[in-house]
Amino acid sequence: MKPLPHRYEARLIGGPEGYATLSSAGVPDLRSAPPADFDGPGDAWSPELMLMGAVETCFLFTLRAVARASKMDFKSLDLTGTGVVDREGGATRFTEIVLRPRIVIASAGDRERTVRVLEKAERACLVSASLSTPVRLEPEVIVEAA
């Protein structure tokens, strides 16, 4: 890792209606619009989906680092997440995020250790650690048959 602090810049271009384009140097542009729940078209990445995507990808990348440091191998991860948006404290906000990692490992003896590594990755993820919204982990550990 490079020394901190790190800075990330993005640019958004949009008008009074329709889609917006999010861009940053070196990565493909991303088309964005409100979700159908907020009267948008529902066919583009919304801020709500991007937040979920940020939490999920951060979890995976943090898991890789924690697993490597813990000398724990895993075969694959299939992660689904659900973010709940509701009214709370006079504001519409994410009130809960649930992450459901389904991780495949080689040995049944590593099941408990794997859960601890998953929990550590969730706590260490800089995106979820930056949110005031609680993040709940519901892990499923699968032992791959030899």
Buried (B, 14 or more C-beta within 10 A) or exposed (E): EEEEEEEEEEEEEEEEEEBBEBBEEEEEEBEBBBBEEEEBEEEBBBBBEEBBBBBBEBBEBBBEEBBEEBEBEBEEBEBEBEBEBEEEEEEEEBBBBBBBBBBBBEEEEBEEBBBEBBEBBBEBBEBBEEBEBEBEBEBEBBBEEE
